[in-house]
Every structure is written in C-alpha cells, then in structure tokens.
C-alpha cells in the first residue's frame, strides 16, 4: 500500500513521463473502490482481479499467500508503446520492493 | 510450590488482561473509524487510540511489567524477522522482458472495463499488489 501512496504522491511525474499507471490486485470491486478513494487519492483507476485470472496470465500467482487465499506477487512491469515488456521486477520479499526513485530511473532508462 | 503456582497464575492473568486490552483497543479503533473488519487506511487513528494504552503498558512497574515488555519485544522482533526474511515464491514466468505482454480486460473500481490493448502507443506501468489491506 505504501507503494500506491508513493505513486499517488508522484502522479504528476508519471504524467510528465507519459506513463499510465495500472494497479491490479485480487481485491473485489468494493475494496478496489476504497483503495481508489483512500489510497490512490482518485488519481488512477484500480483494477479488480478477484479470480486472479490476469495475475495467472502474467505468471505472478502467490498461491494461498494470504490466509489460504491466492494473491499476486508484488510486481512492477513496464510496457512500452509497442506492447512489449521493457522491465519486470518481481519482489522477493518486503524489503525487496523497488523504491520510487528506482522505478523512475528504470522508466527513464527504458525511454532513452 | 503453591505460592509459586499462584504467582505464575497471577502473572499469566495480568498478561492476558493487558494483551486483550490492546487487542480490544485495536479492534475498536478500526470500527470507530468506519473501517470494514480487517482493513485500515488511516494509521493516525490507530496511533491516536493505541498510544495512551501503550504508554501505560510501557510504564508498568515491577517484575510483571518487565516480563510483559520482554515478551512483547521478543514477539515484535520475531514477527519482523519473519516478515523481512521469508522469501515469496518464484514467479511462474521467470522473465518476459522484450516479449509482448498478454492482453487482458478487467473491471475497475467503478465497474468500467479496462482493456490493455487500448493503451497501445502509451507507456504502461502495471503494478501488481497483494491486496487484502
């Protein structure tokens, strides 16, 4: 959730870089709406994938990762204008999450 | 033997009382703020509600207070160590960089359908998060 707050705080930077942020989780629509209002500050849409269909498509399922329920592995994926993946970072633990600075650096590097 | 047993029983009861007070405070701070069970978005509410209770807990005197503080410290250290060192499972797709990202449609918070292919020509940052906050 901290990462989402960071994204919301720096949404103007993402806009300047021409990047559309698309957050996805297994949360249902109601909870996605709560996150949209209270965490994302209504700055970007929150997608709901309760069946983890898309999460599976990207190979990012953390089976029974939350009290027996399936969740997504915390992952950041940058997709270029051609629809190809340019950068993928799957976090291996909580401290392994990419910082905001690292994310911006990778975006700028990919856009060079 | 009986005295030792009574002391141990008293200590356990006091610890249980303290722990249940803290748990009850946590729960009530969540419900008072109108949160759904299990979700919390405003850490300041939790801090405002719990701080006075933690302050009285931290200032408890005598061996019971010290024992209780030691237990809490050990639990916090252990949980922190587990959280920080337990690795997540490996992704099912090791790397897909330079490959076409799979297309998908999902509903957003308003029920509107999002289609990834509709953003072709733009940079997109997909952010998968764990959910269940």
gemmi code that builds the backbone of each chain (N, CA, C; Angstrom):
import gemmi

chains = {
    "A": [
        ("UNK", (0.826, -1.206, 0.000), (0.000, 0.000, 0.000), (0.863, 1.260, 0.000)),
        ("UNK", (2.032, 1.145, 0.635), (2.954, 2.277, 0.675), (3.340, 2.693, -0.742)),
        ("UNK", (3.519, 1.676, -1.597), (3.934, 1.961, -2.972), (2.825, 2.733, -3.696)),
        ("UNK", (1.569, 2.322, -3.451), (0.451, 3.014, -4.104), (0.383, 4.475, -3.656)),
        ("UNK", (0.623, 4.698, -2.361), (0.639, 6.081, -1.856), (1.736, 6.885, -2.546)),
        ("UNK", (2.910, 6.238, -2.730), (4.027, 6.905, -3.403), (3.645, 7.267, -4.836)),
        ("UNK", (3.000, 6.322, -5.520), (2.569, 6.579, -6.894), (1.586, 7.752, -6.932)),
        ("UNK", (0.677, 7.779, -5.961), (-0.310, 8.866, -5.924), (0.381, 10.205, -5.681)),
        ("UNK", (1.377, 10.174, -4.781), (2.103, 11.396, -4.428), (2.869, 11.951, -5.640)),
        ("UNK", (3.366, 11.009, -6.480), (4.197, 11.433, -7.616), (3.459, 11.273, -8.937)),
        ("UNK", (2.134, 11.320, -8.914), (1.367, 11.084, -10.148), (1.706, 12.096, -11.249)),
        ("UNK", (2.082, 13.325, -10.820), (2.444, 14.341, -11.823), (3.702, 13.936, -12.587)),
        ("UNK", (4.638, 13.281, -11.884), (5.885, 12.830, -12.536), (5.554, 11.758, -13.575)),
        ("UNK", (4.681, 10.820, -13.186), (4.284, 9.760, -14.126), (3.620, 10.382, -15.357)),
        ("UNK", (2.815, 11.395, -15.103), (2.117, 12.062, -16.203), (3.122, 12.721, -17.153)),
        ("UNK", (4.121, 13.383, -16.573), (5.157, 14.043, -17.394), (5.934, 13.028, -18.226)),
        ("UNK", (6.121, 11.831, -17.645), (6.854, 10.779, -18.366), (5.950, 10.057, -19.366)),
        ("UNK", (4.683, 10.398, -19.366), (3.736, 9.781, -20.296), (3.426, 8.337, -19.936)),
        ("UNK", (3.458, 8.034, -18.636), (3.237, 6.650, -18.181), (1.853, 6.529, -17.552)),
        ("UNK", (1.087, 5.528, -17.989), (-0.218, 5.245, -17.378), (-0.019, 4.164, -16.324)),
        ("UNK", (-0.385, 4.477, -15.107), (-0.241, 3.500, -14.031), (-1.497, 2.632, -13.948)),
        ("UNK", (-1.292, 1.306, -13.846), (-2.423, 0.370, -13.780), (-2.217, -0.601, -12.613)),
        ("UNK", (-2.754, -0.275, -11.431), (-2.624, -1.179, -10.287), (-3.662, -2.317, -10.354)),
        ("UNK", (-3.231, -3.517, -10.012), (-4.102, -4.705, -10.082), (-3.923, -5.536, -8.811)),
        ("UNK", (-5.034, -6.017, -8.274), (-4.940, -6.971, -7.160), (-6.178, -7.873, -7.184)),
        ("UNK", (-6.209, -8.839, -6.278), (-7.343, -9.768, -6.220), (-8.539, -9.169, -5.468)),
        ("UNK", (-8.384, -7.970, -4.964), (-9.477, -7.359, -4.194), (-10.751, -7.238, -5.033)),
        ("UNK", (-11.882, -7.352, -4.364), (-13.145, -7.190, -5.090), (-13.354, -5.705, -5.432)),
        ("UNK", (-14.436, -5.451, -6.184), (-14.652, -4.098, -6.693), (-14.849, -3.077, -5.573)),
        ("UNK", (-15.559, -3.499, -4.546), (-15.833, -2.577, -3.443), (-14.532, -2.141, -2.766)),
        ("UNK", (-13.667, -3.151, -2.536), (-12.411, -2.812, -1.880), (-11.516, -1.996, -2.811)),
        ("UNK", (-11.576, -2.324, -4.122), (-10.806, -1.547, -5.106), (-11.271, -0.084, -5.079)),
        ("UNK", (-12.572, 0.097, -4.884), (-13.122, 1.453, -4.813), (-12.605, 2.177, -3.569)),
        ("UNK", (-12.527, 1.458, -2.465), (-11.994, 2.043, -1.229), (-10.538, 2.469, -1.420)),
        ("UNK", (-9.759, 1.578, -2.038), (-8.338, 1.867, -2.279), (-8.213, 3.072, -3.219)),
        ("UNK", (-9.076, 3.118, -4.223), (-9.068, 4.221, -5.195), (-9.273, 5.568, -4.484)),
        ("UNK", (-10.223, 5.588, -3.547), (-10.536, 6.843, -2.855), (-9.560, 7.198, -1.756)),
        ("UNK", (-9.174, 6.199, -0.971), (-8.411, 6.495, 0.242), (-6.905, 6.369, 0.079)),
        ("UNK", (-6.458, 5.578, -0.856), (-5.008, 5.396, -1.018), (-4.515, 6.058, -2.306)),
        ("UNK", (-5.222, 5.788, -3.393), (-4.788, 6.330, -4.692), (-5.233, 7.772, -4.889)),
        ("UNK", (-5.969, 8.303, -3.929), (-6.446, 9.703, -3.965), (-7.161, 10.017, -5.280)),
        ("UNK", (-7.840, 9.002, -5.829), (-8.642, 9.131, -7.048), (-7.813, 9.571, -8.257)),
        ("UNK", (-6.520, 9.299, -8.203), (-5.635, 9.775, -9.282), (-5.478, 8.759, -10.402)),
        ("UNK", (-5.720, 7.487, -10.135), (-5.660, 6.474, -11.188), (-6.621, 5.342, -10.852)),
        ("UNK", (-7.090, 4.683, -11.913), (-8.061, 3.596, -11.717), (-7.397, 2.385, -11.074)),
        ("UNK", (-8.183, 1.645, -10.297), (-7.694, 0.433, -9.637), (-8.438, -0.753, -10.247)),
        ("UNK", (-7.700, -1.728, -10.752), (-8.346, -2.881, -11.370), (-8.536, -4.004, -10.366)),
        ("UNK", (-9.643, -4.700, -10.557), (-10.001, -5.783, -9.641), (-9.930, -7.123, -10.381)),
        ("UNK", (-9.121, -8.030, -9.844), (-8.955, -9.357, -10.462), (-9.235, -10.439, -9.410)),
        ("UNK", (-10.494, -10.548, -8.955), (-10.797, -11.442, -7.831), (-10.515, -12.917, -8.129)),
        ("UNK", (-10.588, -13.320, -9.380), (-10.287, -14.724, -9.715), (-8.822, -14.944, -10.028)),
        ("UNK", (-8.016, -13.902, -9.956), (-6.575, -13.949, -10.251), (-6.299, -14.446, -11.679)),
        ("UNK", (-7.234, -14.224, -12.580), (-7.073, -14.687, -13.968), (-5.894, -13.986, -14.651)),
        ("UNK", (-5.864, -12.675, -14.547), (-4.797, -11.908, -15.195), (-3.470, -12.126, -14.460)),
        ("UNK", (-3.561, -12.225, -13.149), (-2.356, -12.465, -12.347), (-1.705, -13.783, -12.793)),
        ("UNK", (-2.520, -14.798, -13.057), (-2.017, -16.086, -13.557), (-1.411, -15.920, -14.952)),
        ("UNK", (-2.076, -15.128, -15.790), (-1.595, -14.905, -17.166), (-0.171, -14.375, -17.163)),
        ("UNK", (0.123, -13.531, -16.178), (1.461, -12.946, -16.089), (2.407, -13.809, -15.251)),
        ("UNK", (1.899, -14.953, -14.785), (2.741, -15.877, -14.010), (3.114, -15.338, -12.649)),
        ("UNK", (2.207, -14.584, -12.030), (2.550, -13.900, -10.785), (1.675, -14.319, -9.608)),
        ("UNK", (1.208, -15.553, -9.646), (0.315, -16.002, -8.572), (1.110, -16.401, -7.325)),
        ("UNK", (0.709, -15.874, -6.211), (1.251, -16.310, -4.919), (0.141, -17.152, -4.294)),
        ("UNK", (0.223, -18.448, -4.562), (-0.850, -19.354, -4.152), (-0.988, -19.384, -2.624)),
        ("UNK", (-2.220, -19.239, -2.163), (-2.521, -19.249, -0.723), (-1.609, -18.284, 0.041)),
        ("UNK", (-1.323, -17.151, -0.569), (-0.380, -16.204, 0.033), (-0.958, -15.354, 1.147)),
        ("UNK", (-2.288, -15.407, 1.294), (-2.895, -14.600, 2.370), (-3.958, -15.444, 3.070)),
        ("UNK", (-3.570, -16.099, 4.143), (-4.511, -16.920, 4.914), (-5.247, -17.941, 4.054)),
        ("UNK", (-4.553, -18.545, 3.136), (-5.165, -19.573, 2.291), (-5.737, -19.037, 0.990)),
        ("UNK", (-5.812, -17.723, 0.871), (-6.347, -17.117, -0.366), (-5.199, -16.770, -1.317)),
        ("UNK", (-5.479, -16.894, -2.614), (-4.469, -16.553, -3.616), (-4.322, -15.038, -3.721)),
        ("UNK", (-3.092, -14.590, -3.859), (-2.840, -13.159, -4.078), (-1.777, -13.021, -5.175)),
        ("UNK", (-1.453, -11.783, -5.528), (-0.420, -11.554, -6.554), (0.936, -11.360, -5.899)),
        ("UNK", (1.968, -11.813, -6.582), (3.324, -11.467, -6.147), (3.503, -9.979, -6.434)),
        ("UNK", (4.081, -9.270, -5.497), (4.265, -7.820, -5.713), (5.207, -7.626, -6.894)),
        ("UNK", (4.670, -7.048, -7.952), (5.447, -6.947, -9.187), (5.177, -5.622, -9.902)),
        ("UNK", (6.246, -5.072, -10.468), (6.118, -3.869, -11.283), (6.568, -4.226, -12.697)),
        ("UNK", (5.714, -3.957, -13.682), (6.044, -4.277, -15.079), (5.872, -3.026, -15.926)),
        ("UNK", (6.912, -2.681, -16.659), (6.831, -1.544, -17.575), (6.603, -2.072, -18.988)),
        ("UNK", (5.563, -1.575, -19.637), (5.244, -1.990, -21.002), (5.430, -0.798, -21.934)),
        ("UNK", (6.145, -1.036, -23.013), (6.424, 0.031, -23.977), (5.245, 0.302, -24.880)),
        ("UNK", (5.336, 1.371, -25.701), (4.230, 1.716, -26.604), (3.932, 0.619, -27.624)),
        ("UNK", (4.918, -0.275, -27.858), (4.715, -1.379, -28.796), (4.051, -2.592, -28.139)),
        ("UNK", (3.746, -2.482, -26.857), (3.076, -3.572, -26.152), (4.028, -4.613, -25.594)),
        ("UNK", (5.344, -4.366, -25.719), (6.322, -5.328, -25.196), (6.802, -4.910, -23.810)),
        ("UNK", (7.087, -5.942, -23.014), (7.598, -5.666, -21.667), (9.007, -5.095, -21.769)),
        ("UNK", (9.267, -4.025, -21.027), (10.602, -3.410, -21.035), (11.345, -3.665, -19.724)),
        ("UNK", (10.564, -3.821, -18.666), (11.206, -4.034, -17.357), (10.227, -4.771, -16.464)),
        ("UNK", (10.703, -5.767, -15.765), (9.856, -6.500, -14.829), (10.631, -6.702, -13.534)),
        ("UNK", (10.001, -6.323, -12.456), (10.654, -6.514, -11.161), (9.674, -7.236, -10.239)),
        ("UNK", (10.015, -8.514, -9.957), (9.206, -9.296, -9.022), (9.901, -9.236, -7.675)),
        ("UNK", (9.221, -8.690, -6.682), (9.849, -8.538, -5.372), (9.888, -9.880, -4.642)),
        ("UNK", (11.040, -10.188, -4.104), (11.228, -11.469, -3.414), (10.885, -11.410, -1.928)),
        ("UNK", (10.772, -10.216, -1.412), (10.385, -10.044, -0.007), (9.970, -8.583, 0.153)),
        ("UNK", (9.473, -8.245, 1.334), (9.007, -6.865, 1.542), (10.132, -5.835, 1.332)),
        ("UNK", (11.342, -6.070, 1.892), (12.390, -5.054, 1.681), (12.877, -4.989, 0.236)),
        ("UNK", (12.484, -5.972, -0.568), (12.938, -6.043, -1.955), (12.096, -5.178, -2.899)),
        ("UNK", (11.082, -4.508, -2.368), (10.230, -3.671, -3.221), (11.043, -2.539, -3.838)),
        ("UNK", (10.851, -2.270, -5.134), (11.609, -1.170, -5.732), (11.159, 0.167, -5.162)),
        ("UNK", (12.114, 1.029, -4.912), (11.755, 2.362, -4.394), (11.191, 3.197, -5.542)),
        ("UNK", (10.588, 4.317, -5.184), (10.062, 5.226, -6.193), (11.190, 5.694, -7.122)),
        ("UNK", (12.352, 6.040, -6.523), (13.485, 6.519, -7.319), (13.947, 5.460, -8.315)),
        ("UNK", (13.991, 4.225, -7.841), (14.439, 3.139, -8.719), (13.452, 2.961, -9.890)),
        ("UNK", (12.169, 3.037, -9.560), (11.143, 2.873, -10.598), (11.279, 3.966, -11.660)),
        ("UNK", (11.445, 5.206, -11.207), (11.581, 6.322, -12.154), (12.850, 6.160, -12.996)),
        ("UNK", (13.936, 5.744, -12.345), (15.195, 5.537, -13.065), (15.008, 4.514, -14.178)),
        ("UNK", (14.319, 3.415, -13.875), (14.112, 2.358, -14.866), (13.213, 2.837, -16.010)),
        ("UNK", (12.218, 3.647, -15.680), (11.330, 4.186, -16.725), (12.139, 5.080, -17.665)),
        ("UNK", (12.935, 5.991, -17.087), (13.731, 6.920, -17.902), (14.731, 6.160, -18.765)),
        ("UNK", (15.330, 5.121, -18.181), (16.320, 4.320, -18.912), (15.649, 3.627, -20.100)),
        ("UNK", (14.454, 3.104, -19.889), (13.736, 2.397, -20.961), (13.302, 3.359, -22.067)),
        ("UNK", (13.044, 4.596, -21.657), (12.551, 5.576, -22.643), (13.672, 6.247, -23.441)),
        ("UNK", (14.928, 5.989, -23.070), (16.058, 6.622, -23.775), (16.142, 6.155, -25.230)),
    ],
    "B": [
        ("UNK", (5.607, -24.319, 46.720), (5.126, -24.732, 45.395), (3.815, -24.020, 45.060)),
        ("UNK", (2.922, -24.039, 46.072), (1.627, -23.373, 45.876), (1.785, -21.885, 45.615)),
        ("UNK", (2.717, -21.271, 46.372), (2.934, -19.818, 46.208), (3.452, -19.529, 44.800)),
        ("UNK", (4.427, -20.363, 44.379), (4.990, -20.172, 43.033), (3.907, -20.328, 41.972)),
        ("UNK", (3.034, -21.306, 42.192), (1.950, -21.557, 41.229), (0.993, -20.369, 41.164)),
        ("UNK", (0.651, -19.843, 42.391), (-0.263, -18.689, 42.449), (0.332, -17.475, 41.759)),
        ("UNK", (1.667, -17.262, 41.987), (2.332, -16.099, 41.357), (2.300, -16.240, 39.835)),
        ("UNK", (2.614, -17.448, 39.374), (2.627, -17.673, 37.921), (1.247, -17.435, 37.327)),
        ("UNK", (0.212, -17.926, 38.086), (-1.168, -17.767, 37.606), (-1.543, -16.284, 37.526)),
        ("UNK", (-1.156, -15.542, 38.567), (-1.464, -14.111, 38.605), (-0.783, -13.391, 37.443)),
        ("UNK", (0.498, -13.749, 37.213), (1.235, -13.104, 36.109), (0.550, -13.367, 34.794)),
        ("UNK", (0.173, -14.634, 34.588), (-0.454, -15.014, 33.315), (-1.747, -14.244, 33.113)),
        ("UNK", (-2.548, -14.149, 34.192), (-3.820, -13.430, 34.093), (-3.605, -11.971, 33.740)),
        ("UNK", (-2.611, -11.353, 34.406), (-2.339, -9.931, 34.144), (-1.881, -9.740, 32.698)),
        ("UNK", (-1.028, -10.637, 32.215), (-0.540, -10.539, 30.833), (-1.713, -10.676, 29.874)),
        ("UNK", (-2.578, -11.671, 30.155), (-3.734, -11.890, 29.278), (-4.629, -10.648, 29.262)),
        ("UNK", (-4.813, -10.044, 30.461), (-5.637, -8.820, 30.562), (-5.055, -7.706, 29.715)),
        ("UNK", (-3.724, -7.506, 29.858), (-3.047, -6.449, 29.107), (-3.170, -6.672, 27.615)),
        ("UNK", (-2.920, -7.925, 27.196), (-2.959, -8.239, 25.765), (-4.360, -8.036, 25.210)),
        ("UNK", (-5.384, -8.499, 25.968), (-6.758, -8.368, 25.458), (-7.171, -6.899, 25.386)),
        ("UNK", (-6.653, -6.080, 26.338), (-6.979, -4.641, 26.289), (-6.425, -4.018, 25.015)),
        ("UNK", (-5.191, -4.404, 24.679), (-4.557, -3.848, 23.483), (-5.312, -4.310, 22.236)),
        ("UNK", (-5.682, -5.606, 22.198), (-6.408, -6.137, 21.029), (-7.764, -5.449, 20.906)),
        ("UNK", (-8.455, -5.307, 22.046), (-9.771, -4.663, 22.027), (-9.651, -3.221, 21.542)),
        ("UNK", (-8.588, -2.562, 21.998), (-8.376, -1.176, 21.565), (-8.150, -1.115, 20.064)),
        ("UNK", (-7.386, -2.087, 19.544), (-7.114, -2.113, 18.105), (-8.403, -2.273, 17.331)),
        ("UNK", (-9.232, -3.222, 17.796), (-10.478, -3.500, 17.084), (-11.412, -2.299, 17.128)),
        ("UNK", (-11.509, -1.694, 18.348), (-12.445, -0.575, 18.462), (-11.968, 0.614, 17.644)),
        ("UNK", (-10.644, 0.820, 17.554), (-10.160, 1.951, 16.754), (-10.522, 1.741, 15.301)),
        ("UNK", (-10.535, 0.473, 14.871), (-10.904, 0.189, 13.486), (-12.372, 0.444, 13.238)),
        ("UNK", (-13.236, -0.030, 14.140), (-14.672, 0.097, 13.891), (-15.164, 1.526, 14.088)),
        ("UNK", (-14.543, 2.234, 15.068), (-14.980, 3.608, 15.300), (-14.745, 4.481, 14.072)),
        ("UNK", (-13.702, 4.135, 13.302), (-13.389, 4.945, 12.135), (-14.192, 4.524, 10.924)),
        ("UNK", (-15.066, 3.565, 11.094), (-15.919, 3.154, 9.998), (-15.243, 2.213, 9.029)),
        ("UNK", (-14.181, 1.539, 9.470), (-13.498, 0.622, 8.580), (-14.237, -0.702, 8.542)),
        ("UNK", (-14.076, -1.385, 7.412), (-14.572, -2.754, 7.377), (-13.582, -3.600, 8.161)),
        ("UNK", (-14.070, -4.691, 8.708), (-13.213, -5.555, 9.501), (-12.009, -5.999, 8.666)),
        ("UNK", (-10.819, -5.859, 9.237), (-9.620, -6.310, 8.549), (-8.958, -5.243, 7.692)),
        ("UNK", (-9.591, -4.111, 7.512), (-8.988, -3.079, 6.685), (-8.686, -1.847, 7.535)),
        ("UNK", (-7.599, -1.192, 7.242), (-7.266, 0.056, 7.930), (-6.543, 0.962, 6.966)),
        ("UNK", (-7.055, 2.161, 6.804), (-6.419, 3.076, 5.869), (-5.787, 4.258, 6.559)),
        ("UNK", (-6.160, 4.486, 7.822), (-5.651, 5.688, 8.473), (-4.846, 5.318, 9.706)),
        ("UNK", (-3.529, 5.182, 9.525), (-2.680, 4.779, 10.637), (-2.778, 5.752, 11.792)),
        ("UNK", (-3.065, 7.029, 11.488), (-3.124, 8.006, 12.581), (-4.226, 7.684, 13.589)),
        ("UNK", (-5.337, 7.058, 13.106), (-6.412, 6.661, 14.020), (-5.927, 5.597, 14.992)),
        ("UNK", (-5.194, 4.651, 14.444), (-4.672, 3.568, 15.291), (-3.694, 4.128, 16.314)),
        ("UNK", (-2.822, 5.012, 15.860), (-1.807, 5.559, 16.763), (-2.483, 6.367, 17.863)),
        ("UNK", (-3.503, 7.188, 17.485), (-4.196, 8.025, 18.467), (-4.880, 7.183, 19.537)),
        ("UNK", (-5.453, 6.058, 19.121), (-6.168, 5.200, 20.054), (-5.246, 4.327, 20.901)),
        ("UNK", (-4.173, 3.888, 20.277), (-3.337, 2.909, 20.973), (-2.221, 3.525, 21.813)),
        ("UNK", (-1.789, 4.739, 21.428), (-0.638, 5.333, 22.102), (-0.787, 5.432, 23.618)),
        ("UNK", (-1.947, 5.958, 24.123), (-2.078, 6.054, 25.593), (-2.011, 4.693, 26.273)),
        ("UNK", (-2.579, 3.671, 25.598), (-2.560, 2.331, 26.200), (-1.154, 1.758, 26.218)),
        ("UNK", (-0.409, 2.013, 25.129), (0.961, 1.536, 25.089), (1.812, 2.283, 26.108)),
        ("UNK", (1.495, 3.568, 26.322), (2.254, 4.370, 27.281), (2.077, 3.812, 28.690)),
        ("UNK", (0.820, 3.459, 29.053), (0.594, 2.919, 30.396), (1.221, 1.536, 30.525)),
        ("UNK", (1.206, 0.791, 29.410), (1.813, -0.535, 29.406), (3.332, -0.428, 29.597)),
        ("UNK", (3.929, 0.556, 28.911), (5.379, 0.715, 28.962), (5.847, 1.183, 30.340)),
        ("UNK", (4.931, 1.892, 31.066), (5.342, 2.403, 32.377), (4.979, 1.467, 33.528)),
        ("UNK", (4.475, 0.272, 33.207), (4.148, -0.690, 34.264), (5.404, -0.996, 35.079)),
        ("UNK", (5.220, -1.044, 36.390), (6.392, -1.265, 37.241), (6.468, -2.703, 37.694)),
        ("UNK", (7.614, -3.080, 38.243), (7.766, -4.395, 38.842), (8.118, -5.462, 37.826)),
        ("UNK", (8.239, -6.682, 38.353), (8.705, -7.791, 37.517), (7.674, -8.162, 36.453)),
        ("UNK", (6.353, -7.965, 36.788), (5.317, -8.322, 35.812), (5.433, -7.458, 34.563)),
        ("UNK", (5.625, -6.145, 34.801), (5.748, -5.219, 33.681), (6.957, -5.537, 32.834)),
        ("UNK", (8.055, -5.827, 33.523), (9.296, -6.122, 32.797), (9.135, -7.403, 31.977)),
        ("UNK", (8.491, -8.413, 32.588), (8.271, -9.688, 31.911), (7.401, -9.491, 30.675)),
        ("UNK", (6.338, -8.709, 30.855), (5.410, -8.460, 29.753), (6.106, -7.714, 28.615)),
        ("UNK", (6.910, -6.715, 28.990), (7.627, -5.934, 27.966), (8.600, -6.823, 27.198)),
        ("UNK", (9.266, -7.748, 27.930), (10.215, -8.653, 27.276), (9.489, -9.530, 26.265)),
        ("UNK", (8.307, -10.052, 26.664), (7.547, -10.923, 25.765), (7.148, -10.167, 24.498)),
        ("UNK", (6.634, -8.950, 24.694), (6.198, -8.147, 23.540), (7.369, -7.862, 22.617)),
        ("UNK", (8.538, -7.538, 23.214), (9.730, -7.231, 22.419), (10.151, -8.447, 21.598)),
        ("UNK", (10.138, -9.628, 22.245), (10.533, -10.864, 21.551), (9.577, -11.131, 20.395)),
        ("UNK", (8.251, -10.972, 20.647), (7.244, -11.222, 19.603), (7.431, -10.274, 18.432)),
        ("UNK", (7.656, -8.984, 18.740), (7.824, -7.994, 17.669), (9.063, -8.300, 16.845)),
        ("UNK", (10.158, -8.641, 17.528), (11.408, -8.940, 16.817), (11.224, -10.149, 15.923)),
        ("UNK", (10.554, -11.198, 16.481), (10.363, -12.431, 15.709), (9.487, -12.172, 14.489)),
        ("UNK", (8.377, -11.436, 14.688), (7.472, -11.198, 13.560), (8.148, -10.348, 12.498)),
        ("UNK", (8.956, -9.378, 12.947), (9.671, -8.522, 12.000), (10.679, -9.344, 11.201)),
        ("UNK", (11.377, -10.248, 11.895), (12.378, -11.078, 11.216), (11.714, -11.985, 10.187)),
        ("UNK", (10.552, -12.566, 10.574), (9.842, -13.469, 9.653), (9.371, -12.690, 8.432)),
        ("UNK", (8.776, -11.496, 8.669), (8.260, -10.684, 7.561), (9.368, -10.292, 6.603)),
        ("UNK", (10.524, -9.945, 7.160), (11.568, -9.406, 6.307), (12.392, -10.476, 5.614)),
        ("UNK", (12.416, -11.694, 6.162), (13.318, -12.667, 5.572), (12.607, -13.778, 4.812)),
        ("UNK", (11.281, -13.965, 5.043), (10.597, -15.027, 4.331), (10.453, -14.649, 2.855)),
        ("UNK", (11.112, -15.387, 1.975), (11.009, -15.009, 0.561), (9.674, -15.429, -0.031)),
        ("UNK", (9.212, -14.684, -1.029), (7.994, -15.055, -1.735), (8.326, -16.211, -2.682)),
        ("UNK", (7.312, -16.937, -3.160), (7.601, -17.990, -4.140), (8.088, -17.387, -5.452)),
        ("UNK", (8.740, -18.213, -6.226), (9.251, -17.746, -7.522), (8.076, -17.546, -8.485)),
        ("UNK", (8.157, -16.557, -9.364), (7.079, -16.381, -10.348), (7.044, -17.542, -11.330)),
        ("UNK", (5.842, -17.803, -11.858), (5.687, -18.924, -12.781), (6.332, -18.607, -14.136)),
        ("UNK", (6.444, -17.319, -14.456), (7.130, -16.905, -15.681), (8.420, -16.220, -15.245)),
        ("UNK", (9.601, -16.824, -15.505), (10.848, -16.256, -14.989), (11.111, -14.844, -15.527)),
        ("UNK", (10.983, -14.637, -16.817), (11.202, -13.306, -17.376), (10.470, -13.203, -18.704)),
        ("UNK", (9.804, -12.105, -18.907), (9.070, -11.921, -20.159), (9.479, -10.614, -20.824)),
        ("UNK", (10.638, -10.087, -20.410), (11.099, -8.820, -20.974), (11.361, -8.996, -22.468)),
        ("UNK", (10.938, -8.028, -23.251), (11.044, -7.993, -24.724), (9.933, -8.799, -25.400)),
        ("UNK", (9.133, -9.499, -24.614), (8.004, -10.230, -25.211), (6.736, -9.378, -25.133)),
        ("UNK", (5.789, -9.701, -26.003), (4.511, -8.987, -25.953), (3.798, -9.305, -24.643)),
        ("UNK", (3.335, -8.287, -23.986), (2.599, -8.514, -22.731), (1.235, -9.112, -23.066)),
        ("UNK", (0.789, -10.116, -22.299), (-0.526, -10.693, -22.583), (-1.641, -9.663, -22.443)),
        ("UNK", (-2.541, -9.681, -23.401), (-3.637, -8.713, -23.359), (-4.683, -9.185, -22.333)),
        ("UNK", (-5.422, -8.258, -21.784), (-6.465, -8.641, -20.818), (-7.500, -7.530, -20.689)),
        ("UNK", (-8.640, -7.931, -20.162), (-9.698, -6.983, -19.811), (-10.057, -7.209, -18.348)),
        ("UNK", (-10.158, -6.135, -17.607), (-10.569, -6.232, -16.196), (-11.459, -5.037, -15.866)),
        ("UNK", (-12.286, -5.215, -14.848), (-13.121, -4.093, -14.420), (-12.377, -3.239, -13.405)),
        ("UNK", (-12.615, -1.932, -13.479), (-12.004, -1.048, -12.486), (-12.964, -0.837, -11.309)),
        ("UNK", (-12.620, 0.087, -10.428), (-13.397, 0.300, -9.192), (-14.827, 0.746, -9.455)),
        ("UNK", (-15.087, 1.272, -10.651), (-16.443, 1.723, -10.988), (-17.198, 0.717, -11.844)),
        ("UNK", (-16.571, -0.411, -12.099), (-17.226, -1.426, -12.927), (-16.990, -1.228, -14.412)),
        ("UNK", (-16.205, -0.202, -14.774), (-15.899, 0.037, -16.185), (-14.795, -0.923, -16.634)),
        ("UNK", (-14.930, -1.383, -17.883), (-13.965, -2.368, -18.382), (-12.700, -1.664, -18.873)),
        ("UNK", (-11.568, -2.165, -18.384), (-10.259, -1.681, -18.832), (-9.705, -2.706, -19.807)),
        ("UNK", (-9.186, -2.231, -20.951), (-8.619, -3.132, -21.952), (-7.179, -2.701, -22.184)),
        ("UNK", (-6.228, -3.588, -21.905), (-4.815, -3.213, -22.015), (-4.463, -2.776, -23.434)),
        ("UNK", (-4.984, -3.502, -24.434), (-4.637, -3.192, -25.827), (-5.048, -1.773, -26.225)),
        ("UNK", (-6.021, -1.213, -25.521), (-6.471, 0.148, -25.824), (-5.394, 1.177, -25.482)),
        ("UNK", (-4.400, 0.772, -24.690), (-3.325, 1.703, -24.318), (-2.093, 1.537, -25.209)),
        ("UNK", (-2.242, 0.748, -26.296), (-1.118, 0.589, -27.231), (-0.723, 1.974, -27.739)),
        ("UNK", (0.589, 2.231, -27.763), (1.067, 3.565, -28.150), (1.430, 4.411, -26.929)),
        ("UNK", (1.105, 3.879, -25.747), (1.443, 4.585, -24.496), (2.356, 3.696, -23.646)),
        ("UNK", (3.103, 4.340, -22.778), (3.862, 3.596, -21.765), (2.892, 3.220, -20.656)),
        ("UNK", (2.997, 1.963, -20.206), (2.095, 1.482, -19.144), (2.925, 0.868, -18.018)),
        ("UNK", (2.570, 1.228, -16.794), (3.238, 0.626, -15.638), (2.207, -0.232, -14.904)),
        ("UNK", (2.315, -1.546, -15.096), (1.411, -2.448, -14.367), (1.984, -2.639, -12.980)),
        ("UNK", (1.123, -2.514, -12.001), (1.595, -2.681, -10.627), (0.707, -3.697, -9.924)),
        ("UNK", (1.242, -4.899, -9.753), (0.504, -5.956, -9.051), (0.800, -5.838, -7.562)),
        ("UNK", (-0.244, -5.647, -6.765), (-0.052, -5.581, -5.317), (-0.877, -6.674, -4.640)),
        ("UNK", (-0.541, -6.948, -3.410), (-1.072, -8.144, -2.757), (-2.567, -8.065, -2.392)),
        ("UNK", (-3.056, -6.838, -2.164), (-4.462, -6.699, -1.773), (-4.706, -7.121, -0.334)),
        ("UNK", (-5.985, -7.222, 0.045), (-6.398, -7.613, 1.407), (-5.921, -6.660, 2.486)),
        ("UNK", (-5.825, -5.351, 2.181), (-5.463, -4.424, 3.255), (-6.663, -4.072, 4.079)),
    ],
}
model = gemmi.Model(1)
for chain_id, residues in chains.items():
    chain = gemmi.Chain(chain_id)
    for i, (resn, *xyz) in enumerate(residues, 1):
        res = gemmi.Residue()
        res.name, res.seqid = resn, gemmi.SeqId(i, " ")
        for name, pos in zip(("N", "CA", "C"), xyz):
            atom = gemmi.Atom()
            atom.name, atom.element = name, gemmi.Element(name[0])
            atom.pos, atom.b_iso = gemmi.Position(*pos), 0.0
            res.add_atom(atom)
        chain.add_residue(res)
    model.add_chain(chain)
structure = gemmi.Structure()
structure.add_model(model)
structure.setup_entities()
